Amino acid sequence: MALFGTIINGICIIIGCIVGLFMTKIQEKYKETIMQGIGLTVILIGLQMAFQTKSIIIVLLSMLSGAFIGEFLKLEHFLNKIGFWVGSKFTTTNEQVNITQAFITASLLFVVGAMAILGALDSGLRGDHEVLITKGILDGFASFVLTTTLGIGVILSVIPVVLFQGTIALLAAQIESIIPEAIFNEVIVELTAVGGLLIVAIGLNILKLTQIRVTNLLPAIFMVGVILYIYHSFF
């Protein structure tokens, strides 16, 4: 079953969120310090991913083109509208911002990264779900911690996680046949690096040091493949 690993990943996130909901009543000073610890850890994770790059030029071009596309499409505004709409169904107006922040932060953390892509490919091609199950356990702990500070909005991240990984798993055979192995491995490395920078941006936002529109930078992930395809086609 190609989607088994993805389903387990989603279930782990949901369980982590449910357990985390019982810890949301802790004092604000504890929440603030916990969030600072999360922010610093997220930055470390992002830097470790970003330093894997073999070509700064590819990363730079991906970020620049991705930023242009994201701003043009107003992705941040679109996702915020979704977050506010969902939040309006469950919360008061004052809590809707937290729903949106939790949804976007958790979604980016759980979707961006090599484990999501490689794990989904393993599930689809070989029926090997070990990577996604491992990722699910990690995401479960992360969703628990995030829920204690950001609230119920974290559980909404299950939707993009399942859609993203599930789509890759179902299309795995086609992806492997279209992209040569050498190029695919290069795409994974640079995609991980670009994803790492986005995660660093999330960490900085969590620490309230910046207000980077991370969602508007998301197209950079997809531009990695486009730029590398153009490069290998003409050079």
PyMOL commands that set and color helices and strands:
alter all, ss='L'
color gray80, all
select helices_A, chain A and resi 4-21+28-50+56-73+75-90+93-111+114-126+130-150+152-170+172-178+181-206+214-217+219-234
alter helices_A, ss='H'
color red, helices_A
deselect
rebuild
show_as cartoon
